[in-house]
Amino acid sequence: MSTQNNTMTKERPLHVIGGGLAGSEAAWQIASAGVPVVVHEMRPVRMTEAHQTQSLAELVCSNSFRSDDWANNAVGLLHEEMRRADSLIMAAGDTHKLPAGGALAVDRDGFAAEVTARLEAHPLVTIAREEVAGLPPADWESVIIATGPLTSPALSAAVAGLTGEGELAFFDAIAPIVHLHSVDETIAWRQSRYGKTGPAGTGADYINCPLSKDEYEAFIDALLAGEKTSFKEWEANTPYFDGCLPIEVMAERGRETLRFGPMKPVGLDDPRTGRWPHAVVQLRQDNALGTLWNMVGFQTKLRHAEQTRIFRMIPGLQNAEFARLGGLHRNTFLNSPRLLDSNLRLKSMPRLRFAGQITGVEGYVESAAIGLLAGRFAAAERLGSTLAPPPPTTALGALIAHITGGHVEASGEGPRSFQPMNINFGLFPAIEEPRTDADGKRIKGKEKGFARKRLMAERALADIGGWLRAAT
């Protein structure tokens, strides 16, 4: 392509619909490639049932990006790959990180303000506060739809009509947030599981509220009997995403389910007894001031009055004051393996790309990762080249490979089985398990698993480095 044509090409903006994590990351990657981009965000012109501000990249549920351990955890590996790809979301997260043991948690307000300010300040980024109702105009030659789980009805219906597939749907639940001053720290204590430190951590990053066996059983009884939010008729058969189940749904699966899930007491020593409690409720810092704390894993569809009553049964929270109570909202996502190509383009209308949670990934970081890839694909295309997806041996590559082609469809005439997916090492190509360590000693038991993950992570970082160098 000639310099003159290249300049003309770069002057025509790309369009990103949606200013969440995926849309913000996509816009950043496009602008960083030297291509102008317009971000269309409907808030505050039109608000959603889950958002509370007009900031870009607002975190509506947890404030945690989960594990930041690249050597042993797939999401931590995804963090590291995105950092190496100049991710805006990871840069803002690192700037506004909070103590959270081995996890990367962020001050939600500071994080969103950082993303918004950096995009507003970029000379190639324009932010248009408007709703895109229906399909984008035909003269928008390249569009990334990153409208997330709360895609507006008009756009959702337009996409459904275009594909003939409709969209799948599931319910997502939000956890409550507690004011620190209302927590009784003569009962609760501060400790990360096994005293583990992480980004900005000290080993005492969580507030732990212990329950005895009797207190746990009474809590489970109250959860099961509590009044829940009722569904509309058209929502009755909508499934939950297993990674974000309401606690009362988990309790319905068995009385011990919570003790092996978000209320797991393992690695937490009650200073009053010196032992692990029967069960524990953990609170994680939610803002930089340390005044707000999130109830970890306590997504719920209980009615608000029931939440206040039942959660105050938890020792240490008997006088809890809630900055936000839990809630439930309906998410939508595409049947991506059937509808999208390997560059995230809609097969039936390639000028449209999709990114983020609407593609069938689950989690903040995964959504931003797909935005990162969509932005890079779109920018490369505008500049006259084709960018291949990252190798499937990488976290970025494994994630996009799953949603665009790695999923196995249900057989016969039954329902489609594609469901949202977090990044995990099960999505990566296999690697031979090491038999000996660096000193030649035989590796046994759980150590094999740790060593295998480490090898997969090292392979991934080497391969993502090669992909990034080839893309420049």
C-alpha positions as CSV (number, residue, x, y, z in Angstrom):
1,M,0.0,0.0,0.0
2,S,1.4,3.4,-0.9
3,T,2.1,6.0,1.8
4,Q,-0.7,8.2,0.4
5,N,-3.3,5.4,0.4
6,N,-2.1,4.3,3.8
7,T,-2.7,7.8,5.2
8,M,-6.2,8.0,3.7
9,T,-7.0,4.6,5.1
10,K,-5.9,5.7,8.6
11,E,-8.0,8.8,8.4
12,R,-11.3,6.8,8.2
13,P,-12.2,5.9,11.8
14,L,-13.1,2.5,13.1
15,H,-16.1,2.2,15.4
16,V,-16.4,0.4,18.7
17,I,-19.9,0.1,20.2
18,G,-19.7,-0.2,24.0
19,G,-17.3,1.4,26.5
20,G,-16.9,-1.5,28.9
21,L,-13.6,-3.4,29.5
22,A,-13.6,-5.1,26.1
23,G,-14.6,-1.9,24.1
24,S,-12.1,0.3,26.0
25,E,-9.3,-2.2,25.4
26,A,-10.2,-2.6,21.7
27,A,-10.2,1.2,21.2
28,W,-6.8,1.5,23.0
29,Q,-5.3,-1.1,20.7
30,I,-6.7,0.5,17.6
31,A,-5.4,4.0,18.5
32,S,-2.1,2.6,19.6
33,A,-1.7,1.2,16.0
34,G,-2.2,4.7,14.7
35,V,-5.8,4.3,13.5
36,P,-8.5,6.7,14.6
37,V,-11.4,5.2,16.5
38,V,-14.8,6.3,17.7
39,V,-16.2,4.7,20.9
40,H,-20.0,4.8,21.1
41,E,-21.1,4.5,24.7
42,M,-24.8,4.9,25.5
43,R,-24.3,5.8,29.2
44,P,-25.4,8.3,30.6
45,V,-27.9,8.9,27.8
46,R,-29.3,5.4,28.6
47,M,-28.3,3.6,31.7
48,T,-28.4,-0.2,32.2
49,E,-29.9,-2.2,35.1
50,A,-26.4,-3.0,36.5
51,H,-24.3,0.2,35.9
52,Q,-24.2,3.1,38.4
53,T,-21.8,5.6,36.7
54,Q,-21.0,6.9,33.2
55,S,-17.3,5.9,33.5
56,L,-15.9,3.7,30.8
57,A,-14.8,0.2,32.0
58,E,-17.1,0.3,35.1
59,L,-16.8,-2.8,37.2
60,V,-20.4,-3.9,38.0
61,C,-19.7,-7.0,39.9
62,S,-16.6,-8.1,41.8
63,N,-13.5,-5.8,41.9
64,S,-11.1,-8.8,41.5
65,F,-9.2,-9.8,38.4
66,R,-8.5,-13.1,40.2
67,S,-5.1,-14.7,40.5
68,D,-2.1,-12.8,39.3
69,D,0.3,-15.8,39.5
70,W,1.3,-16.4,35.9
71,A,3.3,-19.6,36.6
72,N,0.5,-21.5,38.2
73,N,-2.8,-20.0,37.2
74,A,-4.2,-19.5,33.7
75,V,-5.8,-16.2,34.4
76,G,-2.5,-14.9,35.9
77,L,-0.9,-16.0,32.7
78,L,-3.5,-14.1,30.7
79,H,-2.7,-11.0,32.8
80,E,1.0,-11.3,31.9
81,E,0.4,-11.8,28.2
82,M,-1.9,-8.8,28.1
83,R,0.7,-6.7,29.9
84,R,3.2,-7.6,27.2
85,A,0.6,-6.6,24.6
86,D,0.4,-3.0,26.1
87,S,-3.1,-3.6,27.6
88,L,-4.8,-0.5,28.9
89,I,-7.0,-2.6,31.2
90,M,-4.0,-4.3,32.9
91,A,-2.1,-1.0,33.1
92,A,-5.0,0.7,34.9
93,G,-5.5,-2.4,37.1
94,D,-1.8,-2.4,38.1
95,T,-2.0,1.4,38.9
96,H,-5.1,1.0,41.2
97,K,-4.4,-2.4,42.7
98,L,-5.6,-3.2,46.2
99,P,-4.4,-5.8,48.8
100,A,-6.0,-9.2,47.9
101,G,-3.6,-12.0,48.7
102,G,-2.5,-13.7,45.5
103,A,-5.3,-12.0,43.5
104,L,-5.2,-8.7,41.6
105,A,-8.1,-6.6,43.0
106,V,-8.6,-2.9,42.0
107,D,-10.2,0.2,43.4
108,R,-13.2,0.2,41.1
109,D,-13.7,4.0,40.9
110,G,-10.0,4.8,40.4
111,F,-9.6,2.0,37.8
112,A,-12.6,3.2,35.7
113,A,-11.5,6.9,36.0
114,E,-8.0,5.9,34.8
115,V,-9.3,4.1,31.7
116,T,-11.7,6.9,30.9
117,A,-9.1,9.6,31.3
118,R,-6.5,7.8,29.2
119,L,-8.9,7.2,26.3
120,E,-10.3,10.8,26.5
121,A,-6.7,12.1,26.3
122,H,-5.7,10.0,23.3
123,P,-5.6,12.2,20.1
124,L,-7.0,9.3,17.9
125,V,-9.9,8.4,20.2
126,T,-13.3,10.1,20.0
127,I,-16.0,9.1,22.6
128,A,-19.6,9.6,21.5
129,R,-22.2,9.4,24.2
130,E,-25.1,7.8,22.3
131,E,-27.0,4.6,21.8
132,V,-26.5,2.7,18.6
133,A,-30.0,1.3,18.1
134,G,-30.1,-1.6,15.6
135,L,-27.3,-2.5,13.2
136,P,-24.5,0.1,12.7
137,P,-24.9,2.3,9.6
138,A,-23.8,0.8,6.4
139,D,-21.0,3.4,5.9
140,W,-19.3,2.2,9.0
141,E,-16.9,0.0,7.2
142,S,-15.4,-1.7,10.3
143,V,-17.2,-2.1,13.6
144,I,-16.5,-3.9,16.9
145,I,-19.6,-4.7,18.9
146,A,-18.5,-4.9,22.5
147,T,-21.8,-4.3,24.2
148,G,-21.3,-6.9,26.9
149,P,-23.9,-8.9,28.7
150,L,-26.4,-6.1,28.8
151,T,-26.7,-5.4,25.0
152,S,-29.6,-3.0,24.3
153,P,-32.8,-4.8,23.1
154,A,-32.7,-3.0,19.7
155,L,-29.2,-4.0,18.9
156,S,-29.7,-7.5,20.3
157,A,-32.8,-8.0,18.2
158,A,-31.0,-6.7,15.1
159,V,-28.1,-9.1,15.6
160,A,-30.5,-12.0,16.2
161,G,-32.3,-11.2,13.0
162,L,-29.1,-11.0,11.0
163,T,-27.7,-14.3,12.2
164,G,-30.9,-16.3,12.4
165,E,-29.4,-17.9,15.5
166,G,-30.7,-15.5,18.2
167,E,-28.5,-15.3,21.2
168,L,-28.1,-17.6,24.2
169,A,-28.7,-16.1,27.6
170,F,-27.8,-16.8,31.2
171,F,-28.1,-15.1,34.6
172,D,-25.3,-13.3,36.4
173,A,-25.4,-12.2,40.0
174,I,-23.8,-9.4,41.9
175,A,-22.3,-9.7,45.4
176,P,-23.0,-7.2,48.3
177,I,-20.6,-4.6,49.6
178,V,-20.2,-3.9,53.3
179,H,-19.0,-0.7,55.1
180,L,-15.9,-1.5,57.0
181,H,-16.9,0.4,60.2
182,S,-19.9,-1.9,60.6
183,V,-17.8,-5.1,60.7
184,D,-17.1,-6.5,64.2
185,E,-13.3,-7.2,64.2
186,T,-13.4,-8.6,67.7
187,I,-14.9,-11.6,65.9
188,A,-13.6,-11.3,62.4
189,W,-9.9,-11.3,61.7
190,R,-7.6,-10.3,58.8
191,Q,-5.7,-13.0,57.0
192,S,-5.1,-14.2,53.4
193,R,-5.5,-18.0,52.9
194,Y,-2.3,-19.5,54.3
195,G,-1.0,-16.0,54.7
196,K,-0.3,-15.7,51.0
197,T,0.8,-12.4,49.6
198,G,0.2,-11.1,46.1
199,P,0.0,-7.7,44.2
200,A,-0.1,-5.0,46.9
201,G,-0.7,-7.7,49.5
202,T,0.6,-8.3,53.0
203,G,-0.7,-11.7,53.8
204,A,-3.6,-10.2,55.8
205,D,-5.7,-8.9,53.0
206,Y,-9.1,-10.5,53.7
207,I,-11.5,-10.0,56.6
208,N,-12.6,-13.5,57.7
209,C,-15.9,-14.1,59.5
210,P,-16.0,-17.6,61.1
211,L,-19.0,-19.8,61.5
212,S,-19.4,-22.8,63.8
213,K,-21.2,-25.9,62.6
214,D,-24.5,-24.8,64.2
215,E,-24.1,-21.3,62.9
216,Y,-23.4,-22.6,59.4
217,E,-26.4,-25.0,59.5
218,A,-28.7,-22.1,60.6
219,F,-27.3,-19.9,57.8
220,I,-27.9,-22.6,55.2
221,D,-31.5,-23.1,56.5
222,A,-32.1,-19.3,56.2
223,L,-30.6,-19.2,52.6
224,L,-32.8,-22.0,51.4
225,A,-36.0,-20.5,53.0
226,G,-35.2,-16.9,52.0
227,E,-37.5,-15.1,49.5
228,K,-35.8,-14.9,46.1
229,T,-36.3,-12.6,43.1
230,S,-38.9,-14.0,40.8
231,F,-38.3,-14.6,37.1
232,K,-40.4,-13.3,34.2
233,E,-42.0,-16.1,32.2
234,W,-39.6,-15.7,29.3
235,E,-36.6,-16.0,31.7
236,A,-37.8,-19.2,33.4
237,N,-35.4,-21.5,31.4
238,T,-32.4,-19.3,31.3
239,P,-29.4,-21.1,32.9
240,Y,-26.8,-19.7,35.3
241,F,-23.1,-19.5,34.5
242,D,-21.4,-21.9,36.9
243,G,-18.6,-19.5,37.7
244,C,-21.0,-17.0,39.2
245,L,-23.8,-19.0,40.8
246,P,-25.9,-17.3,43.4
247,I,-25.1,-18.7,46.9
248,E,-28.6,-19.9,47.4
249,V,-28.4,-21.9,44.2
250,M,-25.2,-23.5,45.4
251,A,-26.8,-24.3,48.8
252,E,-29.7,-26.0,46.9
253,R,-27.1,-28.4,45.4
254,G,-26.1,-29.7,48.8
255,R,-25.7,-28.4,52.3
256,E,-21.9,-28.8,52.2
257,T,-21.5,-27.1,48.8
258,L,-20.7,-23.7,50.2
259,R,-18.1,-25.1,52.7
260,F,-16.2,-26.4,49.7
261,G,-16.7,-23.2,47.7
262,P,-16.8,-19.6,48.8
263,M,-17.1,-20.5,52.5
264,K,-14.1,-22.8,52.5
265,P,-12.2,-22.4,55.8
266,V,-9.0,-24.1,54.6
267,G,-5.8,-22.1,55.4
268,L,-7.5,-19.7,57.7
269,D,-6.6,-19.8,61.4
270,D,-9.1,-18.3,63.8
271,P,-6.9,-16.4,66.3
272,R,-9.4,-17.1,69.1
273,T,-9.1,-20.9,68.7
274,G,-5.9,-21.4,66.6
275,R,-7.9,-23.7,64.3
276,W,-9.7,-23.5,61.0
277,P,-13.4,-22.7,61.6
278,H,-16.2,-24.9,60.3
279,A,-16.9,-22.3,57.6
280,V,-15.9,-18.8,56.8
281,V,-17.2,-15.7,54.9
282,Q,-14.4,-13.6,53.4
283,L,-14.5,-9.9,52.7
284,R,-12.1,-8.4,50.1
285,Q,-11.2,-4.7,50.0
286,D,-13.2,-2.9,47.3
287,N,-11.9,0.7,47.3
288,A,-8.5,2.4,47.8
289,L,-9.7,4.0,51.1
290,G,-10.4,0.6,52.5
291,T,-13.8,1.7,53.6
292,L,-15.8,-0.8,51.4
293,W,-15.4,-4.6,51.4
294,N,-16.9,-7.1,49.0
295,M,-18.5,-10.4,50.2
296,V,-16.4,-12.8,48.2
297,G,-18.5,-15.3,46.2
298,F,-21.8,-14.0,47.6
299,Q,-23.6,-13.3,44.4
300,T,-27.3,-13.6,45.2
301,K,-30.9,-13.3,43.9
302,L,-32.3,-13.0,47.4
303,R,-34.6,-10.0,47.9
304,H,-32.9,-7.0,49.5
305,A,-34.7,-7.2,52.8
306,E,-33.8,-11.0,53.0
307,Q,-30.2,-10.2,52.3
308,T,-30.0,-7.8,55.1
309,R,-31.6,-10.2,57.5
310,I,-29.8,-13.4,56.5
311,F,-26.3,-11.9,56.1
312,R,-26.5,-10.3,59.5
313,M,-26.6,-13.9,60.8
314,I,-22.9,-14.2,59.9
315,P,-20.7,-13.7,63.0
316,G,-18.9,-10.3,62.6
317,L,-21.6,-9.0,60.3
318,Q,-24.4,-8.9,62.9
319,N,-24.4,-5.0,62.6
320,A,-23.4,-4.9,58.9
321,E,-24.3,-1.8,56.9
322,F,-24.4,-2.4,53.2
323,A,-23.2,0.1,50.6
324,R,-24.7,-2.2,47.9
325,L,-26.8,-5.3,48.1
326,G,-26.6,-8.2,45.7
327,G,-28.6,-8.4,42.5
328,L,-29.3,-10.4,39.4
329,H,-29.3,-9.6,35.7
330,R,-29.7,-11.4,32.5
331,N,-26.7,-11.8,30.2
332,T,-26.6,-12.5,26.5
333,F,-24.0,-14.1,24.3
334,L,-23.6,-15.4,20.8
335,N,-23.2,-18.9,19.6
336,S,-19.7,-17.8,18.6
337,P,-18.3,-21.2,17.3
338,R,-20.9,-21.1,14.6
339,L,-21.2,-17.4,14.0
340,L,-17.7,-15.9,14.2
341,D,-14.5,-16.5,12.2
342,S,-11.0,-16.8,13.7
343,N,-10.6,-13.0,13.5
344,L,-13.9,-12.5,15.5
345,R,-15.8,-11.3,12.3
346,L,-19.4,-12.2,11.9
347,K,-19.4,-14.7,9.0
348,S,-22.6,-13.4,7.6
349,M,-21.5,-9.7,7.7
350,P,-17.7,-9.5,8.1
351,R,-17.6,-5.7,8.6
352,L,-18.9,-6.5,12.1
353,R,-16.6,-7.9,14.8
354,F,-17.6,-8.9,18.3
355,A,-15.6,-8.6,21.5
356,G,-16.0,-9.2,25.2
357,Q,-18.6,-11.1,27.1
358,I,-21.0,-11.2,24.2
359,T,-18.7,-13.7,22.5
360,G,-19.1,-16.3,25.3
361,V,-16.1,-15.6,27.5
362,E,-16.6,-15.0,31.2
363,G,-14.7,-12.7,33.5
364,Y,-13.3,-9.2,33.4
365,V,-9.9,-10.2,32.1
366,E,-11.2,-12.6,29.5
367,S,-13.6,-10.0,28.2
368,A,-10.8,-7.4,27.9
369,A,-8.5,-10.0,26.3
370,I,-11.0,-10.6,23.5
371,G,-11.3,-6.8,23.1
372,L,-7.5,-6.6,22.8
373,L,-7.5,-9.2,20.0
374,A,-10.5,-7.6,18.2
375,G,-8.8,-4.2,18.3
376,R,-5.6,-5.6,16.9
377,F,-7.3,-7.6,14.2
378,A,-9.4,-4.5,13.1
379,A,-6.4,-2.2,13.1
380,A,-4.3,-4.6,11.1
381,E,-7.1,-5.0,8.5
382,R,-7.5,-1.3,8.2
383,L,-3.7,-0.9,7.6
384,G,-3.9,-3.5,4.8
385,S,-2.6,-6.6,6.5
386,T,-3.9,-9.7,8.1
387,L,-3.1,-10.7,11.6
388,A,-3.3,-14.3,12.5
389,P,-4.6,-15.2,16.0
390,P,-2.1,-15.9,18.7
391,P,-0.8,-19.5,18.9
392,P,-3.2,-21.8,20.9
393,T,-0.3,-22.5,23.3
394,T,-0.8,-19.0,24.7
395,A,-3.6,-17.9,27.0
396,L,-4.9,-15.4,24.4
397,G,-4.8,-18.0,21.7
398,A,-6.4,-20.7,23.7
399,L,-9.3,-18.4,24.7
400,I,-10.1,-17.3,21.1
401,A,-9.5,-20.8,19.7
402,H,-12.2,-22.1,22.1
403,I,-14.8,-19.5,21.4
404,T,-14.3,-19.5,17.6
405,G,-13.7,-23.2,16.9
406,G,-12.6,-25.3,19.8
407,H,-16.0,-26.0,21.2
408,V,-17.8,-29.3,20.4
409,E,-21.4,-28.8,19.5
410,A,-24.2,-30.9,21.0
411,S,-25.1,-33.8,18.7
412,G,-28.4,-34.5,17.1
413,E,-31.4,-32.1,17.4
414,G,-30.8,-31.2,21.0
415,P,-30.0,-27.7,22.3
416,R,-26.7,-26.0,21.5
417,S,-24.2,-26.6,24.3
418,F,-21.9,-23.6,24.0
419,Q,-21.6,-21.8,27.3
420,P,-19.4,-19.0,28.7
421,M,-15.9,-20.0,29.6
422,N,-13.2,-18.7,31.9
423,I,-9.6,-19.1,30.8
424,N,-8.1,-22.4,32.2
425,F,-5.2,-24.7,31.4
426,G,-7.7,-27.2,30.0
427,L,-8.0,-25.0,26.9
428,F,-4.3,-25.3,26.1
429,P,-2.6,-28.0,24.0
430,A,-1.2,-30.8,26.2
431,I,2.4,-30.8,27.2
432,E,4.4,-33.7,28.4
433,E,4.5,-33.8,32.2
434,P,8.0,-33.4,33.6
435,R,9.4,-36.5,35.5
436,T,12.3,-34.8,37.2
437,D,13.1,-31.3,38.5
438,A,16.1,-29.1,37.6
439,D,18.2,-31.1,40.0
440,G,17.2,-34.4,38.4
441,K,15.0,-35.5,41.4
442,R,11.9,-37.4,40.6
443,I,8.7,-35.3,40.7
444,K,5.8,-36.9,42.5
445,G,2.1,-36.2,43.3
446,K,0.8,-32.7,43.2
447,E,4.3,-31.4,42.2
448,K,3.7,-32.9,38.8
449,G,0.7,-30.7,38.2
450,F,2.6,-27.5,39.4
451,A,5.6,-28.4,37.2
452,R,3.3,-29.0,34.2
453,K,1.5,-25.7,34.6
454,R,4.9,-23.9,34.9
455,L,6.1,-25.5,31.6
456,M,2.8,-24.5,29.9
457,A,3.1,-21.0,31.2
458,E,6.8,-20.6,30.1
459,R,5.8,-22.0,26.6
460,A,3.0,-19.5,26.4
461,L,5.1,-16.5,27.2
462,A,7.8,-17.5,24.7
463,D,5.1,-18.0,22.0
464,I,3.2,-14.8,22.8
465,G,6.5,-12.9,22.5
466,G,7.0,-14.4,19.0
467,W,3.5,-13.4,18.0
468,L,3.8,-9.9,19.3
469,R,7.2,-9.4,17.4
470,A,5.7,-10.7,14.2
471,A,2.7,-8.4,14.6
472,T,4.8,-5.2,14.7
